[in-house]
Structures are given as structure tokens and as C-alpha cells.
Amino acid sequence: MFSSYPLYLLNFVIISFMKLYELQAIAAQLNNFTFISRARRIEDNTLEIMFDKSQSYFFNMVRGHSLVYKAASQRPLQGYNAPFDTLLHSLLSGSKLIAVDLPNNDRILRFTIAPKSSYKDKTVYLQLEFTGKNTNAILLDENEVIIEALRHIDSDSSFRVVRPGMELLAIPAFERTEKTQVIDDIDAYLEQKFTDIQSKKLLEIKKQKLSTVAKKIKKFKQLLDKLPNKEKLAQNAKEHNNTGNLILANLYQIKPYDTKLKTFDFEGKEVNITLPKDTKVNRMSDYYFNLSKRAKSKAKNVHIEQENLNSKMVFYENIYYALEQANTPYELELLVPKRAKSLRKKEKLREGELFWIEDYKVLVGRNSNENQKLLGLAKSNDIWMHTKGVPGSHVIIRTDKQNLPESVLLAAAKLCVDFSTSQAGNYLVDYTKRKFVKIQEGSSVEYDKYQTLSILKEGVEIRV
């Protein structure tokens, strides 16, 4: 059973050092299992190892702040495909667990494993070293030669080189004087550790992401405040047109070197007109006529820009509200992903917002214009989503003709609701392939062969 709540620890400093007695209790517990069902990386420095098809333990190998916790199996937000990840999966998943011990009674967990993938009897080791700044995860063959490691270490950094093909040197003996204690129930101990740290992590991530979104909202508000007034623009257009006509009427008295024109307007009032520099006399009136045309055009289109900016600001206000209601780091990361900005450039996406759900690209329109653009960008087999009966964001999931996991559909539907309304309640989200969506006018559509998901949007008034 998957949980959608990964614990993100990469940018959150946890002052936590694995104690020897903790590792001893963990090793004793893990020796009760017979095989490893799955082994993978779920975060940059965190490994999930599932034992006997149901029991997942997580090993966070942050240098100087290592941590072991127990929780339900967690789905990574991104895929990891480095050589270490490939070998971790191929050597450990489905393997027989022979033993878990602590070499030299040091802060090292060593898993002795018989890989399922081996065509003959073979032994490999996964060595998890909780040794301060040298914390690492290392795969070894039966001759103590390094197969691969989470992080490589060169001779410039340490006498103990960690590179594939190199024999791994033993860690120098160290006499430990730390206090010891008995842990009666190591699973409950590790589950409580997960709960405590997740709670702190949630507050930290939420604060950071709320700040990021608040800055975007402030930016759009400032842009809205700077928009020129429609009536003032119309008045400027009229004034520039009058000035152009006055220059035309007084061309006979303007000299090429004049910078001012002193004359009377059409109502008999004396006026001083600043003449444009480096402009021929017979073109000076055109300068003001052009200013008049631009002011007229701005006056005509300022409401379009206002609607565009306002819709984007409302979009981020909805994100802000959704962040406030989020209960897990997973939800927070989904709403404001760390890597979206750099990947947006790679995607060359100018319209809409880009999200990633389990390595699937999800595009969200922030207003009617962007919804229309995304409909044009979508391929025939991409999935289109919209909240039934609620005007708002269109969502496009890039599929590359793959069958989407239900978890991706549910997460994308949640985004669709979050970005379409800030009101709590139960909502229906229709989805179908893009080829079954027919554009009517603008971003209005008709669609068929669709399915519907029910999404609960929580609010303060219904939160438990």
C-alpha cells in the first residue's frame, strides 16, 4: 500500500546522529526478515528498503545528519536513474536477506544479500555508513570491491577512496564512549521519529513555499497597480491629437532649430508646446499623432492586460490557499515544485504553469488565454482535465501514449480543483484524451468519452 507522503529532508537540516545502540536495535529487527521486496531511492539522499513485501524502512544518508525511520511505502516525486539506482534495484529487489550486522560494532549497517538476478550463487553487500561527514551507501561484491556508491569520494578528499572497481578500505577503529539504552520496540521508536520530524518539516516547507507564492502575488498586484487608467489614457490621446493639430496649424512659424512653440490653442488660450528633438519640422505633428494613437490603443486594450494579470494573481492566491490547507510535504512539493523553474526552460513553455507528478509533465492554464494555448499544444493522446461546472484551469497531462497510473490522475485532478476555486467542498473533475475535446470558442469546449473523478477540497470549516 503506497502512501503519498514522502519525507523531504534534503534542504532541511535535522540535527540527528544515529546512535550505536539505535543501529544495534535496527539490525536485530531487520534480521527477522527473510528477503528484500524492493530497494530504491525516494529522495536525493534517502533510500527505501521494503522487507517481506510489507515492511518499509527508510535510510536518510545526509552527511552529518543521518536518520533511519519507518513508515508506509512512499512514492518518489521523481525517478532516479543513476548507475547506483539501477544497481540498487537490480541487486536488492527480490533478493534473499542473509544477515544484517554492524562490522566492528561501529555505526555501519551491513546487509549481506543473495541477489535474485544472479544466475549462480553470489553474495553482495549493501553497506550503510552513518559516520558523520563520510556518511554513504556503498554496494560491494564478495571481495570487498566497490560496485557502486551513492556518492563517490576521491583521494583528494579522503584516504579512503570510494569509486567503482576500488577495494573498500576499512574504517579506522574508534573507541566509543557514548551512553547506551535499551529500545523496547524499535519499530514504534522509528515510526515516532518519522512523525516528529515530518511535523517539523511540514512547517518549514510550508513557510518557505508560502513566502515564495506570496512574492508572486505581490508582484502581480504591483503590476496591476502600475497599469495606466483607461480614462486618463483617453484624455492623453485627445491632448496629443490636439497638440499635433496645433503644430500643423503653426508650421509656417516653426524654425528648424526651435525647441518650443508658443501659440494659442483652438479655444484662444496661450500654450507652450515642447517640440520633438531631431525631427523635421513637417514631421513634428506626426510625433504627437503617433503618441495619440498609442494612448488610444492602450486605452482600448488595458482591460485585457488587467484581466490577464488579475487571473494570474487569482491563480497564485488559489495556490496560497491550497498550501495553507496542505497536510503533507508531498502536497506542498506538488503545488510548488523545486525543479519546475529549470525544467520549464527545458520545456520551452511560455504559457501556463508546469508541474511534475511521478515524472509526468502536467500543464495548467492560469486563465482563459492560457487554457486555449494549452489546448493547442496538447497531443491527441494527452489527457485533458477540467472541473465540472466550475470555470477555471484546464489541465493537460503529457502521456506519450502511456497508461497513466491512477495516482497521477488523482494528483492532477487535485491540482485542477485547487487552481480553479478556493472554496472547500466536493468537486467532480472530468477527463478524457485531447482528441475527444472539441474547441467551441476561445477556451470553451465540448468533449465526450470522458471519465469523472471525485475530489475533496478541504477548508478550515471542514478540517478535522
Beta strands, then each sheet from edge to edge (+ up, - down):
strand 1: 2-3
strand 2: 35-43
strand 3: 46-51
strand 4: 55-60
strand 5: 67-70
strand 6: 73-74
strand 7: 95-101
strand 8: 108-114
strand 9: 124-129
strand 10: 136-141
strand 11: 146-149
strand 12: 260-264
strand 13: 270-274
strand 14: 353-357
strand 15: 360-364
strand 16: 383-387
strand 17: 395-397
strand 18: 425-433
strand 19: 437-441
strand 20: 444-447
strand 21: 451-457
sheet 1: 1+ 6+
sheet 2: 5+ 4- 3+ 2- 7+ 8- 9+ 10- 11+
sheet 3: 12+ 13-
sheet 4: 14+ 15- 17+ 16- 18+ 21-
sheet 5: 19+ 20-
end
